[in-house]
Amino acid sequence: MKIIVCIKQVPETQEVRLDPETHTLKREGVKSIINPFDLYAVEEGLRIKENQGGEVTLLTMGPPQAEEALREALGYGADYAVLLSDRAFAGADTWATALTLAKAIDKMGGADLIFTGKQAIDGDTAQVGPMLAAIMGIPCVAWARKITFTGNNTIEVERLLDHGYDAVAAKLPAVISVVKEINEPRVPSFKAKLKAKKEAIPVWGLADVGINSEQVGLAGSFTQVVKVFPPPPRGKSEVWEGQPAELAARVWTRLKELGRR
């Protein structure tokens, strides 16, 4: 079983900053973490490897500092890692990102299962996984909370919905985006962390994945941020103090007044 897990290094929420000229996220010099949802994808890949055999390769696209995320994820027990890093990749939207990842996966010889987290906490689009599958021409199952191998190169996946779940079957190869309900990520061992620090991580650029510069980064993005601005103020606010019963009555009176407008 050949498994590829796509992860992303994201800025910590309180550290998010935008470039005033390009309106893209500034990543250099900003404290970053592995996208939390991707840790569940890594864990699921490792569990399938342990149960079905095979290997797990990590893949990410980002600036050189994204190597830190790969080494951290290697510490969980993945076998290999590849970093896609090139100035030409900068500013990519979800489509350009998915296309670059797809080309890298083709260079790797494909995979039986490709995992992603359900979404990244910086963009919150949940688009890269489905787009990756569309570009590669293989099935995509999103919001996976449980995966069962049913034989004949087929899996059954329970997908988490707002009010329960449904179950779908898919032929391999496939792209699976997972939710946090699927597992509980393990704690990396000290030995695994030390081993991860010594692993050789190849860095692939534009030429390595065999893609035109007009198809990646800002140049290959169908969507671009043209303006960033704060939401308009909501108006005046009031602070009420008093006993709970008094405040409840006051709130109820105000709501009735608003309802008559």
C-alpha positions in Angstrom: 0.0 0.0 0.0 1.5 3.3 -1.1 0.2 6.2 0.9 0.9 9.9 0.4 -0.1 12.4 3.0 -0.3 16.1 2.0 0.4 18.4 4.9 0.7 22.1 5.2 2.7 24.4 7.5 0.4 27.3 8.6 1.0 30.3 10.8 -0.3 30.2 14.3 -3.7 31.9 14.3 -2.6 34.9 16.3 0.5 35.4 14.1 -1.3 35.7 10.7 -0.1 38.6 8.7 -0.7 39.7 5.1 1.7 41.2 2.6 0.4 44.7 1.9 1.4 44.5 -1.8 0.5 40.9 -2.8 -2.3 40.4 -0.2 -0.9 36.9 0.4 0.1 35.4 3.7 3.5 36.4 5.0 5.2 33.1 6.1 8.8 34.0 6.4 9.8 34.8 10.0 6.4 33.9 11.3 6.0 31.2 13.9 4.3 28.2 12.2 2.8 24.8 13.0 1.6 21.8 11.1 -2.0 22.4 10.1 -3.9 20.6 13.0 -6.3 18.7 10.7 -3.3 17.3 8.8 -2.1 15.5 11.9 -5.2 13.3 11.7 -4.4 12.5 8.1 -0.8 11.5 9.0 -2.1 9.3 11.8 -4.6 7.6 9.5 -2.0 6.9 6.9 0.3 5.4 9.6 -2.5 3.2 10.9 -3.3 1.9 7.5 0.4 1.2 6.9 0.5 -0.8 10.1 -2.6 -2.8 9.2 -2.2 -3.2 5.5 1.6 -2.8 5.0 3.3 -0.4 2.7 4.9 3.1 3.1 3.9 6.6 4.0 5.3 9.6 2.2 4.7 13.2 3.3 4.4 15.9 0.8 4.1 19.7 1.3 4.5 22.9 -0.7 5.9 26.0 0.9 9.0 28.1 1.6 12.2 26.5 2.8 11.1 26.7 6.5 8.3 24.2 5.7 11.0 21.5 6.0 10.4 21.9 9.8 6.9 20.7 9.4 8.0 17.7 7.4 10.6 16.7 10.0 8.1 17.0 12.8 5.6 14.8 10.9 8.4 12.3 10.1 8.8 12.0 13.9 5.3 10.4 14.0 6.6 7.5 11.9 6.3 8.3 8.2 8.9 6.8 5.9 9.8 9.6 3.5 9.1 13.3 2.9 9.3 15.6 -0.1 9.3 19.4 0.0 8.0 21.5 -3.0 9.7 24.8 -2.7 10.4 27.4 -5.4 9.8 31.1 -5.8 7.6 30.3 -8.7 5.1 28.5 -6.4 4.6 31.5 -4.2 1.1 33.1 -3.9 -0.7 30.0 -5.3 -4.4 29.7 -4.8 -6.0 26.4 -4.1 -6.1 25.3 -7.8 -2.4 26.2 -8.5 -1.5 24.4 -5.2 -3.5 21.3 -6.2 -2.0 21.2 -9.6 1.6 21.4 -8.2 0.9 18.7 -5.7 -0.6 16.5 -8.5 2.4 16.9 -10.7 4.7 15.9 -7.7 2.6 12.9 -7.0 2.8 11.9 -10.7 6.6 12.2 -10.3 6.4 9.9 -7.3 4.6 7.3 -9.4 1.2 7.9 -7.9 -0.3 6.3 -4.8 -3.1 4.0 -3.6 -4.3 6.5 -1.1 -3.7 10.2 -0.8 -4.7 11.8 2.5 -5.3 15.5 3.4 -6.8 17.2 6.4 -10.4 18.4 5.9 -9.1 22.0 5.5 -6.3 24.3 6.5 -6.8 26.8 9.3 -5.3 29.7 7.4 -7.5 29.6 4.3 -10.4 27.4 5.5 -11.4 26.6 2.0 -11.4 22.8 2.1 -10.7 22.9 -1.7 -7.3 21.4 -2.3 -8.2 17.8 -1.6 -11.2 17.7 -4.0 -9.3 19.7 -6.6 -6.3 17.4 -6.4 -8.6 14.4 -7.1 -10.2 16.2 -10.0 -6.9 17.0 -11.6 -5.6 13.4 -11.1 -8.9 12.0 -12.4 -9.5 9.8 -9.3 -12.3 9.6 -6.7 -12.4 11.9 -3.7 -14.2 11.3 -0.4 -14.3 14.3 1.9 -15.0 14.5 5.7 -14.0 10.9 6.3 -14.5 9.7 9.9 -13.9 5.9 9.3 -12.3 3.9 6.5 -12.8 0.1 6.0 -11.1 -2.0 3.4 -13.7 -4.2 1.7 -11.5 -6.1 -0.8 -11.2 -5.9 -4.6 -9.3 -2.6 -4.3 -12.3 -0.9 -2.8 -12.8 1.0 0.5 -15.9 2.0 2.3 -15.8 5.4 4.0 -18.1 6.9 6.6 -18.4 10.7 5.9 -19.3 13.0 8.7 -22.3 15.2 8.0 -24.1 17.9 10.0 -26.7 15.4 11.3 -25.0 12.0 11.3 -23.0 10.3 8.5 -23.4 8.5 5.3 -21.3 5.6 3.9 -19.9 5.5 0.4 -17.7 3.1 -1.5 -14.7 4.1 -3.6 -12.2 2.4 -5.8 -8.5 3.0 -5.2 -6.5 5.1 -6.0 -8.5 7.8 -4.2 -8.0 11.1 -2.3 -9.4 11.1 1.2 -9.8 14.2 3.4 -10.3 13.4 7.0 -12.0 15.0 10.0 -10.7 14.9 13.6 -13.2 12.3 14.6 -11.4 9.6 12.6 -8.6 9.0 15.2 -6.4 10.3 17.9 -2.9 11.3 16.7 -0.1 9.4 18.5 2.7 11.0 20.6 6.0 10.8 18.7 8.7 8.8 20.4 12.0 10.4 21.3 13.8 7.9 19.1 11.6 8.7 16.1 12.2 12.4 16.6 16.0 11.9 16.6 15.7 9.8 13.4 13.6 12.4 11.7 16.2 15.1 12.3 18.7 13.0 10.2 16.4 12.1 7.3 17.3 13.4 3.9 14.4 15.5 2.5 14.6 16.2 -1.2 13.5 19.7 -2.4 11.7 19.8 -5.7 11.4 23.0 -7.7 9.6 24.0 -10.9 11.9 22.0 -13.2 11.7 18.9 -11.0 7.9 18.5 -11.3 7.9 19.4 -15.0 5.3 22.2 -15.0 5.1 25.5 -16.8 5.7 28.6 -14.7 2.5 30.1 -16.0 0.5 27.3 -14.3 1.8 27.8 -10.8 2.0 30.4 -8.1 0.3 33.7 -8.6 0.6 33.4 -12.4 -1.4 30.1 -12.4 -4.0 31.2 -9.9 -7.6 31.7 -11.1 -8.4 33.6 -7.9 -6.4 36.5 -6.4 -7.0 38.7 -3.4 -7.4 42.3 -4.7 -8.2 44.1 -1.5 -8.1 43.4 2.2 -10.1 45.6 4.7 -11.6 45.3 8.1 -15.4 44.9 8.4 -17.4 48.1 9.0 -18.1 48.9 12.7 -21.4 47.5 14.0 -22.3 50.7 15.8 -22.6 51.7 19.4 -22.5 49.2 22.2 -24.0 49.3 25.7 -22.8 47.7 28.9 -25.5 46.8 31.3 -24.9 46.0 35.0 -27.3 44.6 37.6 -28.8 41.5 39.0 -29.6 38.6 36.6 -33.4 38.9 36.9 -33.3 42.6 36.3 -31.0 42.2 33.3 -33.2 39.4 31.8 -36.3 41.6 32.0 -34.4 44.5 30.4 -33.1 42.3 27.6 -36.6 41.0 26.9 -38.0 44.5 26.8 -35.3 45.6 24.3 -35.9 42.6 22.1 -39.6 43.4 21.9 -38.8 47.0 21.0 -36.5 45.8 18.2 -39.2 43.4 17.0 -41.6 46.3 16.4 -39.2 48.2 14.2 
